[in-house]
Amino acid sequence: MKRCVSTMLSAVLLIVAAANVQSEIVLHRAVEPAQIIVDVSLKKENLTLFISIPILSVAHLTAQTDYKSLTQQLRQSTSLWETPVKARCSPVNHRLFITSQPDSNDTSAIEGFFDFNCKEPEQLLTITPRLATVLPGLKVINLWVTTDHWQHKKNLVLPDGIIQLTP
């Protein structure tokens, strides 16, 4: 009988404690690793890389959270993408845009295009991202590749990730 009363008293105390704790429970949203979106398109000798940096990733990618400064750094960086020498790719143009402000409901903060002309596109088998200079916290690239003959989607894990342009 004593044991039954003791068990019931323990249960009541747990319920009361749970009721008190329940009002203090704080749910934390899981944060995915710092990531960006990159779409690669190779059409004949024209290579275009579209980049999208999500708002929720900016703080994990770099200490530079001012979109204007970050966009300027991306514009000034000349070697964000390394292509094989044999492909003879040269930069043609790059355009970057601030697409929203930190307190907006938009999903993307910065978007842009990097355009190349490749004299030997059949030699363009890989592209090595060199984004760590501007985005040191980058861990994952959500990648979509489209060529004249093939397409695929994958998550590219850095720093060792290489973009494959062939099956």
C-alpha positions in Angstrom: 0.0 0.0 0.0 2.8 2.4 0.9 4.5 1.6 -2.4 1.2 2.3 -4.3 0.8 5.7 -2.6 4.5 6.5 -3.2 4.1 5.6 -6.9 0.9 7.8 -7.2 2.6 10.7 -5.4 5.6 10.4 -7.8 3.2 10.4 -10.8 1.4 13.5 -9.6 4.7 15.3 -9.0 5.9 14.4 -12.5 2.6 15.7 -14.0 2.9 18.9 -12.1 6.6 19.3 -13.0 5.7 18.5 -16.7 3.0 21.2 -16.6 5.5 23.7 -15.3 8.2 22.7 -17.8 5.8 22.6 -20.7 5.3 26.4 -20.5 9.0 26.9 -20.7 9.7 24.6 -23.7 11.4 26.3 -26.6 11.5 24.6 -29.9 14.6 25.2 -32.0 14.5 25.0 -35.7 17.1 22.7 -37.2 19.6 24.7 -39.3 20.8 23.1 -42.5 24.5 23.5 -43.4 25.4 26.7 -45.2 24.4 26.1 -48.8 23.9 27.8 -52.1 22.1 26.9 -55.3 24.0 26.6 -58.5 22.6 25.8 -62.0 25.1 24.9 -64.6 24.2 25.1 -68.3 26.5 24.2 -71.1 25.1 24.8 -74.6 27.7 24.3 -77.3 30.5 26.6 -76.3 28.5 28.7 -73.9 28.8 27.9 -70.2 26.6 29.7 -67.7 26.6 29.3 -63.9 23.6 30.7 -62.1 24.1 31.2 -58.4 21.4 31.8 -55.7 22.4 32.5 -52.1 19.4 31.9 -49.8 18.7 34.5 -47.1 18.8 31.8 -44.3 22.3 30.8 -45.5 24.0 34.1 -45.6 24.9 34.3 -41.9 26.4 30.8 -42.1 28.4 31.5 -45.2 30.3 34.5 -44.2 30.8 37.1 -41.5 29.9 39.7 -44.1 26.1 40.0 -43.8 25.8 43.3 -45.7 24.4 42.1 -49.0 25.9 45.0 -50.9 29.4 44.3 -49.7 29.0 40.5 -50.3 27.7 41.1 -53.8 30.7 43.4 -54.4 33.1 40.8 -53.2 31.5 38.2 -55.5 31.8 40.6 -58.5 35.4 41.4 -57.8 36.5 37.7 -57.4 37.9 36.5 -60.7 38.5 32.9 -59.9 35.4 31.5 -58.3 35.1 28.7 -60.9 38.1 26.7 -62.2 37.7 25.0 -65.6 40.2 22.6 -67.2 42.9 24.4 -69.3 42.2 22.1 -72.2 38.6 23.4 -72.5 40.0 27.0 -73.1 37.2 28.7 -71.2 37.3 32.4 -70.7 35.0 34.6 -68.7 32.6 36.7 -70.8 30.4 38.3 -68.3 29.1 38.1 -64.7 26.1 39.8 -63.3 25.1 39.8 -59.6 21.9 41.2 -58.0 20.7 41.8 -54.5 17.2 40.3 -54.7 15.9 41.0 -51.2 16.7 42.6 -47.9 17.6 40.7 -44.7 14.1 41.3 -43.1 12.1 40.4 -46.1 10.0 37.2 -46.7 11.9 36.4 -49.9 13.9 33.2 -50.1 17.0 34.4 -52.0 19.3 37.2 -51.0 21.7 37.4 -53.9 21.5 35.9 -57.4 23.7 36.1 -60.4 25.2 34.7 -63.6 28.7 33.8 -64.5 29.1 33.4 -68.3 32.1 31.7 -70.1 33.0 30.9 -73.6 34.8 27.6 -74.0 36.7 27.1 -77.3 36.9 23.3 -76.7 33.6 22.4 -74.8 34.2 18.7 -75.3 37.2 19.1 -73.0 35.0 20.7 -70.3 34.5 17.6 -68.1 34.6 19.3 -64.7 34.3 22.6 -62.9 36.0 23.2 -59.6 34.2 25.7 -57.3 36.6 28.1 -55.6 34.0 29.9 -53.5 35.7 29.6 -50.1 37.6 32.9 -50.6 34.2 34.8 -50.5 32.0 32.2 -48.8 34.3 30.5 -46.2 31.4 28.8 -44.4 30.0 27.1 -47.6 29.4 23.4 -47.0 27.0 22.3 -49.7 26.1 23.3 -53.2 22.6 22.3 -54.4 23.6 21.6 -58.0 21.6 21.2 -61.2 23.7 20.5 -64.4 22.3 20.7 -67.9 24.3 20.1 -71.1 23.5 19.4 -74.7 23.6 15.6 -74.0 23.0 15.1 -70.3 21.5 16.5 -67.1 21.6 15.7 -63.4 20.9 17.0 -59.9 23.0 16.5 -56.8 24.2 18.0 -53.5 27.9 18.8 -53.9 29.7 18.6 -50.5 32.7 20.9 -50.2 35.6 21.5 -49.9 36.4 18.5 -52.1 33.4 18.7 -54.4 33.9 18.9 -58.1 31.1 19.6 -60.6 30.9 16.7 -63.2 29.6 17.7 -66.6 29.5 14.1 -68.0 27.8 10.9 -66.8 
